[in-house]
Amino acid sequence: MSDDWTKRATNILRELHAAETELIGRGVILTDGKAGTVDHVFLDEVHGLRISIGGHDGKWPISTLKLLDSGFAR
């Protein structure tokens, strides 16, 4: 049984790392009009993935992303 938990935990951490790689440094606009560059990606046990944006205090659920830059300059 503990092997199942290990696999689940590993998958969660793998997806968190993938989200960090994809989002950190990218420009975003949130549904409330805040805009900036993603500084951090957090895993919240209630809301799932949350992001922080440079120049703004707070953390927002990933679901509030309205627009993500194309990332072609990466």
VODRENDREN-232219 format. One record per residue: residue number from 1; x, y, z of N, C-alpha, C, O in turn. Coordinates in steps of 0.001 Angstrom, whole numbers. Example, Ala and Ser with C-alpha at 12.3 -4.5 7.8 and 13.67 -1.06 7.14 Angstrom:
// residues 2
<site 1 <13190 -5690 7800> <12300 -4500 7800> <13200 -3300 7800> <14236 -3319 8465>>
<site 2 <12850 -2250 7080> <13670 -1060 7140> <12900 30 7870> <13409 1138 8039>>
//
This chain:
// residues 74
<site 1 <820 -1187 0> <0 0 0> <865 1252 0> <540 2217 -693>>
<site 2 <1961 1264 760> <2802 2458 807> <3432 2744 -553> <3757 3891 -861>>
<site 3 <3604 1702 -1366> <4143 1900 -2703> <3185 2738 -3547> <3632 3569 -4338>>
<site 4 <1863 2532 -3390> <872 3344 -4098> <985 4808 -3696> <927 5698 -4545>>
<site 5 <1147 5056 -2397> <1277 6437 -1909> <2548 7079 -2454> <2551 8258 -2806>>
<site 6 <3610 6313 -2522> <4871 6831 -3050> <4709 7224 -4510> <5191 8278 -4925>>
<site 7 <4038 6392 -5287> <3804 6700 -6699> <2945 7948 -6847> <3230 8799 -7690>>
<site 8 <1901 8065 -6041> <1034 9250 -6107> <1802 10511 -5749> <1700 11528 -6435>>
<site 9 <2573 10439 -4670> <3356 11600 -4243> <4374 11993 -5314> <4576 13177 -5581>>
<site 10 <5003 11007 -5915> <5971 11274 -6972> <5297 11938 -8161> <5852 12874 -8737>>
<site 11 <4111 11472 -8539> <3378 12079 -9653> <2997 13523 -9350> <3107 14389 -10218>>
<site 12 <2553 13785 -8130> <2184 15150 -7742> <3400 16069 -7838> <3310 17165 -8392>>
<site 13 <4524 15626 -7305> <5736 16448 -7355> <6232 16639 -8785> <6738 17708 -9128>>
<site 14 <6090 15619 -9612> <6477 15725 -11019> <5631 16784 -11727> <6156 17596 -12488>>
<site 15 <4322 16772 -11472> <3430 17757 -12094> <3692 19167 -11564> <3616 20134 -12322>>
<site 16 <3999 19294 -10277> <4340 20598 -9710> <5591 21145 -10393> <5637 22318 -10766>>
<site 17 <6594 20305 -10555> <7826 20735 -11221> <7539 21146 -12670> <8088 22140 -13147>>
<site 18 <6696 20402 -13366> <6341 20743 -14747> <5633 22096 -14803> <5895 22898 -15700>>
<site 19 <4737 22352 -13847> <4037 23641 -13797> <5020 24774 -13525> <4919 25841 -14131>>
<site 20 <5968 24553 -12620> <6987 25573 -12339> <7793 25879 -13596> <8025 27043 -13924>>
<site 21 <8211 24847 -14287> <8998 25016 -15504> <8216 25788 -16559> <8774 26645 -17245>>
<site 22 <6939 25492 -16690> <6106 26124 -17706> <5724 27556 -17354> <5618 28392 -18252>>
<site 23 <5514 27866 -16076> <4929 29148 -15700> <5900 30200 -15172> <5721 31384 -15456>>
<site 24 <6916 29807 -14418> <7801 30798 -13798> <8513 31609 -14881> <9119 31063 -15803>>
<site 25 <8417 32929 -14733> <9024 33843 -15689> <8113 34252 -16831> <8474 35123 -17623>>
<site 26 <6951 33649 -16932> <6003 33976 -18004> <5098 35116 -17583> <4737 35231 -16412>>
<site 27 <4736 35949 -18524> <3792 37027 -18279> <2376 36490 -18239> <2005 35631 -19039>>
<site 28 <1583 37000 -17300> <198 36553 -17167> <-722 37739 -16891> <-292 38788 -16412>>
<site 29 <-1978 37545 -17203> <-3046 38450 -16796> <-4076 37595 -16083> <-4488 36552 -16591>>
<site 30 <-4496 38043 -14895> <-5497 37319 -14122> <-6887 37842 -14447> <-7030 38911 -15040>>
<site 31 <-7899 37100 -14062> <-9279 37490 -14336> <-9661 38790 -13650> <-10600 39454 -14089>>
<site 32 <-8954 39180 -12573> <-9267 40444 -11893> <-8462 41617 -12458> <-8518 42719 -11912>>
<site 33 <-7715 41395 -13543> <-6975 42459 -14208> <-5531 42617 -13770> <-4784 43369 -14397>>
<site 34 <-5120 41942 -12728> <-3718 42015 -12306> <-2858 41374 -13395> <-3236 40378 -14011>>
<site 35 <-1688 41981 -13610> <-788 41455 -14634> <639 41507 -14118> <976 42339 -13275>>
<site 36 <1459 40628 -14622> <2863 40600 -14240> <3494 39287 -14640> <2972 38551 -15477>>
<site 37 <4616 39014 -14029> <5382 37806 -14306> <5259 36843 -13136> <5373 37243 -11977>>
<site 38 <5028 35586 -13441> <4901 34570 -12392> <6246 34403 -11691> <7262 34118 -12325>>
<site 39 <6232 34588 -10362> <7441 34431 -9547> <7562 33030 -8968> <8641 32437 -8973>>
<site 40 <6445 32505 -8468> <6459 31207 -7783> <5184 30436 -8107> <4144 31020 -8415>>
<site 41 <5289 29122 -8031> <4133 28230 -8129> <4092 27450 -6822> <5103 26901 -6383>>
<site 42 <2922 27407 -6208> <2751 26749 -4915> <1711 25644 -5038> <812 25718 -5875>>
<site 43 <1835 24631 -4210> <826 23584 -4111> <54 23825 -2827> <615 23759 -1734>>
<site 44 <-1233 24104 -2963> <-2111 24416 -1835> <-3086 23255 -1677> <-3736 22857 -2643>>
<site 45 <-3192 22714 -474> <-4042 21538 -264> <-5522 21816 -477> <-6299 20884 -681>>
<site 46 <-5926 23085 -433> <-7332 23438 -639> <-7603 23836 -2088> <-8593 23405 -2680>>
<site 47 <-6720 24661 -2659> <-6962 25232 -3981> <-6165 24585 -5107> <-6367 24924 -6273>>
<site 48 <-5282 23680 -4788> <-4436 23095 -5821> <-3268 24014 -6121> <-2624 24518 -5201>>
<site 49 <-2987 24237 -7394> <-1876 25110 -7759> <-2251 26570 -7576> <-3348 27001 -7930>>
<site 50 <-1305 27325 -7009> <-1464 28769 -6842> <-190 29421 -7364> <880 28812 -7359>>
<site 51 <-319 30669 -7814> <835 31400 -8320> <977 32720 -7584> <2 33269 -7072>>
<site 52 <2202 33219 -7539> <2435 34584 -7086> <3002 35350 -8271> <3692 34795 -9126>>
<site 53 <2689 36652 -8298> <3070 37499 -9414> <3927 38638 -8883> <3582 39270 -7884>>
<site 54 <5029 38896 -9543> <5914 39977 -9135> <5185 41307 -9084> <4437 41647 -10001>>
<site 55 <5403 42064 -8005> <4791 43372 -7850> <3418 43360 -7221> <2837 44421 -6995>>
<site 56 <2882 42183 -6931> <1558 42061 -6312> <1667 41156 -5092> <2284 40093 -5148>>
<site 57 <1064 41586 -3993> <1033 40757 -2789> <-65 39719 -2909> <-1175 40035 -3338>>
<site 58 <229 38495 -2537> <-776 37442 -2515> <-440 36285 -3427> <553 36295 -4154>>
<site 59 <-1306 35285 -3363> <-1211 34082 -4190> <-2592 33849 -4787> <-3603 34039 -4112>>
<site 60 <-2638 33438 -6047> <-3907 33227 -6727> <-4002 31812 -7277> <-3007 31239 -7721>>
<site 61 <-5208 31253 -7243> <-5399 29924 -7847> <-5064 29971 -9338> <-5330 30968 -10010>>
<site 62 <-4498 28923 -9831> <-4121 28847 -11237> <-5340 29048 -12140> <-5199 29469 -13289>>
<site 63 <-6525 28751 -11629> <-7753 28898 -12417> <-8075 30351 -12726> <-8922 30615 -13579>>
<site 64 <-7417 31319 -12049> <-7693 32728 -12323> <-6853 33275 -13469> <-6961 34457 -13795>>
<site 65 <-6021 32443 -14088> <-5257 32886 -15251> <-6207 33148 -16405> <-6996 32282 -16784>>
<site 66 <-6126 34343 -16959> <-6944 34679 -18113> <-6113 34585 -19388> <-6597 34139 -20428>>
<site 67 <-4860 35011 -19293> <-3996 35037 -20462> <-2570 34731 -20044> <-2081 35251 -19041>>
<site 68 <-1917 33899 -20805> <-523 33522 -20570> <251 33899 -21821> <-168 33569 -22930>>
<site 69 <1394 34599 -21655> <2152 34983 -22848> <2533 33745 -23651> <2525 32625 -23139>>
<site 70 <2863 33967 -24906> <3124 32833 -25795> <4398 32085 -25445> <4531 30905 -25770>>
<site 71 <5338 32755 -24786> <6555 32082 -24363> <7539 31813 -25480> <8471 31028 -25306>>
<site 72 <7347 32461 -26646> <8224 32180 -27766> <9655 32668 -27545> <10568 32225 -28242>>
<site 73 <9862 33570 -26589> <11202 34099 -26333> <11973 33257 -25326> <13080 33639 -24946>>
<site 74 <11450 32163 -24893> <12088 31346 -23854> <13265 30601 -24388> <13917 29865 -23648>>
//
